[in-house]
Amino acid sequence: MTSFAITNARIFDGTEFLDGKAVIVRNGKIEAISDAKALPNDIEIVDGQGQTLAPGLIDVQVNGGGGVLLNDQPDINGVRAVMEAHRKFGTTAMLPTLITDYRDKMEDAIAAVSAAIDANVPGIVGIHLEGPYLNVERKGVHSADIIRPMEDDAIELLTRLPNGRILVTMAPEKAAKGTIKKLADKGVLVCAGHTAGTYDDIQEAIGEGMRGFTHLFNAMSPLTHREPGVAGAAMADDTTWCGLIVDGYHVHPAAVKIAVKAKAKGKIMLVTDAMPTVGATEKRFVLGGEEIIATDGRCALANGTLAGSDLDMISAVKNCVEMIGIELGEALRMASLYPAEFLKLDDKMGRIAPGYQADIILFDDSYTVTRSWINGA
């Protein structure tokens, strides 16, 4: 089915909700949003059954899913399995994420994502390397034994993906002056995370081209009234993006409200920081030799330390609406348009509009994703 029209749905095009319209898809792209009563006679009809049709969700931080952790299976099959697990929950584009690991594992993961993109594995648009160039003071579950300074050839490694986006989470205060600028000039998306940096450290990093912040509030120096820290710098700056894990565990709902009000509109994007338990029946796994268990949607070590999440993207949207009180359209933008803009892919993703990729999802009133299309398939 290369040409079809989706009718009988409430359409959110990335800006507003539309009723009485139909979305026409041809050859993997949105051809038009048309009056539902004026469709071509020869086109196949998909009945939306009164559900919501929205741009596909984009997740820039996905450690695992479907029982697979990228660190444990950094090959094309591992990448494919993680994507397939999250697609069921509305994700149509993602950055598989490698947690702090040894050099050979980093090389394998980059090669796996490159191979997945070359093989047209649906939804894979790049890779997120979360570490190893972090600050052990804010390591979270990252291994202190593997966190390390940047090697002499680190920039070559971090710019090795030729066919997709590379996002690198690092502690800016641990990088030599000018490093972030070198990475940014080569197209790397640099985010501050697992950092004990000061407000001034972050201002310098932003000046060098740093693009955002990984899981706002978590694993970073907090906002206080005399030292705004990384969290304060993140919310005060209007040019950068912040990833936010809205699962009710990583960030208190009140803090989510504060961040959304403080940060410039369009600069907060939902992320899952998902672990292998998403889309899997087994709710436990091992990371760095330690068992992590997901209970009631919360992934943690035995001592209670949070270790990623058991969150999916459509649930993050639901939590924004029902837990935080964010309007549905804005919650959907936080999960689609804003991450597309962060990734510099908003000319083809994040909207239902003529010329855009047909990356779209259909979900019901209970936020269950019933259909998804990636490039119209």
C-alpha positions as CSV (number, residue, x, y, z in Angstrom):
1,M,0.0,0.0,0.0
2,T,2.0,3.0,-1.3
3,S,-1.0,5.3,-1.6
4,F,-3.7,5.7,0.9
5,A,-5.8,8.2,2.8
6,I,-6.5,8.1,6.6
7,T,-10.0,9.4,7.4
8,N,-12.3,9.6,10.4
9,A,-9.6,10.7,12.8
10,R,-8.9,13.8,14.8
11,I,-5.7,15.0,13.2
12,F,-3.0,16.9,15.1
13,D,-0.7,18.3,12.4
14,G,1.9,19.5,14.8
15,T,0.3,22.9,15.2
16,E,-3.5,22.4,15.6
17,F,-6.2,19.8,15.7
18,L,-8.3,19.3,12.6
19,D,-11.6,17.6,12.2
20,G,-13.4,16.5,9.0
21,K,-10.0,16.1,7.2
22,A,-8.1,13.2,5.7
23,V,-4.3,12.7,5.3
24,I,-3.2,11.5,1.9
25,V,0.0,9.5,1.8
26,R,1.8,8.6,-1.4
27,N,5.2,6.9,-1.7
28,G,6.2,7.4,1.9
29,K,5.4,11.1,2.1
30,I,2.5,13.2,3.1
31,E,0.9,14.5,-0.1
32,A,-1.9,16.6,1.4
33,I,-4.4,17.2,4.1
34,S,-7.7,17.1,2.3
35,D,-11.4,17.5,2.9
36,A,-12.5,14.0,3.9
37,K,-15.4,14.3,1.5
38,A,-13.3,15.2,-1.5
39,L,-10.8,12.3,-1.8
40,P,-9.7,10.7,-5.1
41,N,-11.9,7.8,-6.1
42,D,-9.0,5.4,-6.6
43,I,-7.3,5.8,-3.3
44,E,-7.4,3.2,-0.5
45,I,-9.1,4.3,2.7
46,V,-7.8,3.7,6.2
47,D,-10.5,4.3,8.8
48,G,-9.1,6.1,11.9
49,Q,-12.2,5.1,13.9
50,G,-12.4,8.4,15.6
51,Q,-8.9,8.2,17.2
52,T,-6.2,10.8,17.2
53,L,-3.7,10.9,14.3
54,A,-0.4,12.6,15.2
55,P,3.2,12.9,14.0
56,G,5.3,10.0,15.1
57,L,7.1,10.3,18.4
58,I,10.9,10.9,18.4
59,D,13.0,9.6,21.3
60,V,16.7,10.7,21.5
61,Q,17.6,8.6,24.5
62,V,16.8,4.9,24.3
63,N,19.1,2.5,26.1
64,G,17.1,-0.6,25.3
65,G,13.7,-2.3,24.8
66,G,12.2,-5.7,24.0
67,G,14.6,-7.4,26.4
68,V,17.7,-5.9,24.6
69,L,20.2,-3.5,26.1
70,L,22.3,-1.8,23.4
71,N,25.5,-2.2,25.5
72,D,24.9,-6.0,25.5
73,Q,24.0,-6.3,21.8
74,P,25.7,-3.6,19.8
75,D,24.8,-5.0,16.4
76,I,22.2,-4.4,13.8
77,N,19.9,-7.0,15.3
78,G,20.1,-5.4,18.7
79,V,19.3,-2.0,17.2
80,R,16.4,-3.4,15.2
81,A,15.0,-5.2,18.3
82,V,15.1,-2.0,20.4
83,M,13.3,0.0,17.7
84,E,10.6,-2.6,17.2
85,A,9.9,-2.7,20.9
86,H,9.4,1.1,21.1
87,R,7.4,1.4,17.8
88,K,4.5,-0.3,19.6
89,F,4.3,2.7,21.8
90,G,4.4,5.4,19.1
91,T,8.1,5.9,18.5
92,T,8.8,6.3,14.8
93,A,12.4,7.7,15.1
94,M,15.0,7.2,17.7
95,L,18.6,7.4,18.8
96,P,19.7,4.0,20.3
97,T,21.8,5.0,23.3
98,L,25.0,3.4,24.5
99,I,25.7,3.9,28.2
100,T,29.3,4.5,29.3
101,D,31.4,1.6,28.0
102,Y,34.8,0.6,26.7
103,R,36.2,1.8,23.4
104,D,35.5,-1.4,21.4
105,K,31.9,-1.4,22.5
106,M,31.5,2.3,21.3
107,E,33.0,1.4,18.0
108,D,30.7,-1.6,17.6
109,A,27.6,0.5,18.5
110,I,28.5,3.2,16.0
111,A,29.1,0.6,13.3
112,A,25.8,-1.1,14.1
113,V,23.7,2.0,13.9
114,S,25.4,3.0,10.6
115,A,24.6,-0.5,9.2
116,A,21.0,-0.2,10.4
117,I,20.6,3.1,8.6
118,D,22.2,1.7,5.5
119,A,19.8,-1.2,5.7
120,N,16.8,1.1,6.1
121,V,15.9,-0.3,9.5
122,P,12.7,1.8,10.1
123,G,13.1,4.6,12.6
124,I,16.9,4.6,13.2
125,V,18.2,8.2,12.6
126,G,21.5,8.1,14.6
127,I,23.1,7.2,17.9
128,H,23.4,8.7,21.4
129,L,26.6,8.1,23.2
130,E,25.9,8.8,26.9
131,G,29.4,8.9,28.2
132,P,32.1,7.8,28.9
133,Y,33.4,11.4,29.2
134,L,31.4,12.2,32.4
135,N,32.1,13.4,35.9
136,V,32.2,10.5,38.5
137,E,30.7,12.9,41.1
138,R,27.4,12.6,39.1
139,K,27.8,9.1,37.6
140,G,24.4,7.7,38.5
141,V,24.6,4.0,37.4
142,H,27.4,4.6,35.0
143,S,30.6,2.7,35.9
144,A,33.2,4.8,37.7
145,D,35.8,2.4,36.4
146,I,35.0,3.1,32.8
147,I,34.3,6.9,33.0
148,R,37.5,8.5,31.6
149,P,39.0,11.6,30.1
150,M,38.7,12.1,26.4
151,E,41.3,10.2,24.4
152,D,43.5,12.0,21.9
153,D,41.5,10.6,19.1
154,A,38.1,11.0,20.7
155,I,36.9,13.6,18.2
156,E,37.6,11.2,15.4
157,L,35.5,8.5,17.1
158,L,32.7,10.8,17.9
159,T,32.4,12.0,14.3
160,R,32.6,8.5,12.8
161,L,28.9,8.0,11.9
162,P,28.6,9.2,8.2
163,N,24.8,8.7,7.7
164,G,23.0,9.8,10.8
165,R,23.0,12.1,13.8
166,I,25.5,11.6,16.7
167,L,24.5,12.9,20.1
168,V,27.2,12.9,22.8
169,T,26.4,13.4,26.5
170,M,29.4,14.7,28.4
171,A,30.5,16.7,31.4
172,P,31.6,20.0,29.9
173,E,33.9,20.8,32.9
174,K,35.9,17.7,32.1
175,A,36.6,18.7,28.5
176,A,39.5,20.8,27.3
177,K,38.6,24.3,26.2
178,G,37.6,24.3,22.6
179,T,36.6,20.6,22.5
180,I,32.8,21.2,22.3
181,K,33.4,23.7,19.5
182,K,35.4,21.2,17.5
183,L,32.6,18.6,17.9
184,A,29.8,21.1,17.1
185,D,31.6,22.3,14.0
186,K,31.7,18.7,12.8
187,G,27.9,18.3,13.3
188,V,27.9,16.5,16.7
189,L,25.0,17.3,19.0
190,V,26.6,17.9,22.4
191,C,24.6,17.7,25.6
192,A,25.6,18.3,29.2
193,G,24.9,15.4,31.5
194,H,26.3,13.5,34.4
195,T,28.0,16.8,35.3
196,A,29.0,18.6,38.4
197,G,29.7,21.8,36.4
198,T,29.0,25.3,37.5
199,Y,26.7,27.9,35.9
200,D,29.8,29.5,34.4
201,D,31.1,26.1,33.0
202,I,27.7,25.8,31.2
203,Q,27.8,29.3,29.8
204,E,31.2,28.6,28.3
205,A,30.0,25.3,26.8
206,I,26.9,27.0,25.3
207,G,29.3,29.6,23.8
208,E,31.2,26.8,22.2
209,G,28.0,25.3,20.6
210,M,26.6,22.9,23.2
211,R,23.1,22.1,22.0
212,G,21.3,20.8,25.1
213,F,21.0,18.9,28.4
214,T,20.5,15.2,29.1
215,H,17.6,14.3,31.5
216,L,17.1,17.7,33.1
217,F,17.6,17.7,36.9
218,N,19.0,14.1,37.0
219,A,22.8,13.6,37.4
220,M,23.6,17.3,37.4
221,S,24.4,20.1,39.9
222,P,21.0,21.5,41.1
223,L,19.6,25.0,41.1
224,T,20.1,27.0,44.2
225,H,19.6,30.7,44.7
226,R,23.3,31.6,44.8
227,E,24.7,28.9,42.5
228,P,22.2,28.1,39.7
229,G,24.3,25.1,38.7
230,V,23.7,23.1,35.6
231,A,19.9,22.8,36.1
232,G,19.6,26.5,36.6
233,A,21.7,27.2,33.5
234,A,19.6,24.8,31.5
235,M,16.3,26.5,32.3
236,A,17.6,30.0,32.0
237,D,19.0,29.6,28.5
238,D,16.7,30.1,25.5
239,T,18.8,28.5,22.8
240,T,19.3,25.0,24.1
241,W,17.0,22.0,24.5
242,C,16.4,19.9,27.6
243,G,15.4,16.2,27.7
244,L,12.9,15.4,30.4
245,I,11.9,12.0,31.8
246,V,8.2,12.4,32.8
247,D,7.6,9.1,34.5
248,G,6.7,10.4,38.0
249,Y,10.0,9.1,39.4
250,H,12.9,10.9,37.8
251,V,11.3,14.4,38.3
252,H,8.6,15.4,40.7
253,P,5.5,16.7,38.8
254,A,5.9,20.1,40.4
255,A,9.5,20.3,39.1
256,V,8.2,19.4,35.6
257,K,5.7,22.3,35.8
258,I,8.5,24.7,36.9
259,A,10.8,23.6,34.0
260,V,8.0,23.9,31.4
261,K,7.2,27.4,32.6
262,A,10.8,28.5,33.0
263,K,12.3,27.1,29.7
264,A,11.7,28.8,26.4
265,K,8.7,27.3,24.6
266,G,9.8,24.6,22.2
267,K,13.0,23.7,24.1
268,I,11.8,20.8,26.3
269,M,11.6,17.4,24.7
270,L,10.3,14.2,26.2
271,V,12.7,11.3,26.4
272,T,12.3,7.8,27.9
273,D,15.9,6.8,29.0
274,A,14.3,3.4,28.5
275,M,15.8,0.1,29.5
276,P,15.3,-3.4,28.1
277,T,12.1,-3.9,30.2
278,V,10.1,-1.7,27.9
279,G,8.0,-3.9,25.6
280,A,9.4,-7.0,27.4
281,T,7.7,-9.5,29.8
282,E,10.9,-9.9,31.8
283,K,11.2,-6.9,34.2
284,R,14.8,-7.4,35.3
285,F,18.2,-7.2,33.7
286,V,21.8,-6.8,34.5
287,L,23.9,-3.6,34.0
288,G,27.5,-3.5,34.9
289,G,27.2,-6.6,36.9
290,E,24.3,-5.3,39.0
291,E,20.7,-6.5,38.8
292,I,18.1,-3.8,38.0
293,I,14.4,-4.5,38.5
294,A,11.5,-2.6,37.1
295,T,8.6,-2.3,39.6
296,D,5.5,-0.2,38.9
297,G,7.3,1.5,36.0
298,R,10.4,2.3,38.1
299,C,13.9,0.9,37.2
300,A,16.3,0.8,40.1
301,L,19.2,-1.0,41.7
302,A,18.6,-2.9,45.0
303,N,19.7,0.2,46.9
304,G,17.0,2.4,45.2
305,T,19.3,4.2,42.8
306,L,17.3,5.0,39.6
307,A,18.7,3.1,36.6
308,G,17.1,4.4,33.4
309,S,13.4,3.9,33.1
310,D,10.6,1.6,32.2
311,L,8.9,4.4,30.2
312,D,7.7,4.5,26.6
313,M,6.9,7.7,24.6
314,I,3.1,7.5,24.4
315,S,3.1,7.0,28.2
316,A,5.3,10.1,28.6
317,V,2.7,12.1,26.6
318,K,-0.1,10.7,28.7
319,N,1.8,11.6,31.9
320,C,2.3,15.2,30.7
321,V,-1.4,15.5,30.1
322,E,-2.8,13.6,33.1
323,M,-0.1,14.1,35.7
324,I,1.2,17.6,34.8
325,G,-1.8,19.2,33.2
326,I,-0.1,20.0,29.9
327,E,-2.4,20.5,26.9
328,L,-2.3,17.4,24.6
329,G,-1.1,19.3,21.6
330,E,1.9,20.7,23.5
331,A,2.6,17.3,25.0
332,L,2.7,15.8,21.5
333,R,5.0,18.6,20.3
334,M,7.3,17.9,23.2
335,A,7.5,14.3,21.9
336,S,7.7,15.0,18.2
337,L,8.3,18.5,16.8
338,Y,10.7,19.7,19.5
339,P,13.0,16.7,19.3
340,A,12.9,16.9,15.5
341,E,14.1,20.5,15.8
342,F,16.8,19.5,18.3
343,L,18.0,16.8,15.8
344,K,17.8,19.3,12.9
345,L,15.3,17.0,11.2
346,D,12.3,19.3,11.5
347,D,12.2,19.8,7.7
348,K,11.0,16.2,7.3
349,M,9.7,15.0,10.7
350,G,7.6,16.3,13.6
351,R,4.6,17.5,11.5
352,I,1.8,16.1,9.3
353,A,2.3,18.4,6.4
354,P,2.8,18.1,2.6
355,G,6.3,17.0,1.8
356,Y,7.0,15.5,5.2
357,Q,7.8,11.9,5.8
358,A,4.7,9.8,6.5
359,D,5.8,9.1,10.1
360,I,2.5,9.1,11.9
361,I,0.7,7.3,14.7
362,L,-2.9,6.6,15.6
363,F,-3.9,6.3,19.2
364,D,-7.1,6.0,21.2
365,D,-8.5,7.8,24.2
366,S,-6.6,5.5,26.5
367,Y,-3.3,6.4,24.8
368,T,-3.0,3.0,23.2
369,V,-1.2,3.2,19.9
370,T,-3.3,1.2,17.4
371,R,-1.4,1.9,14.1
372,S,1.9,3.5,13.1
373,W,3.5,4.3,9.8
374,I,7.2,5.0,9.2
375,N,7.9,6.4,5.7
376,G,4.3,5.4,4.9
377,A,4.9,1.7,5.8
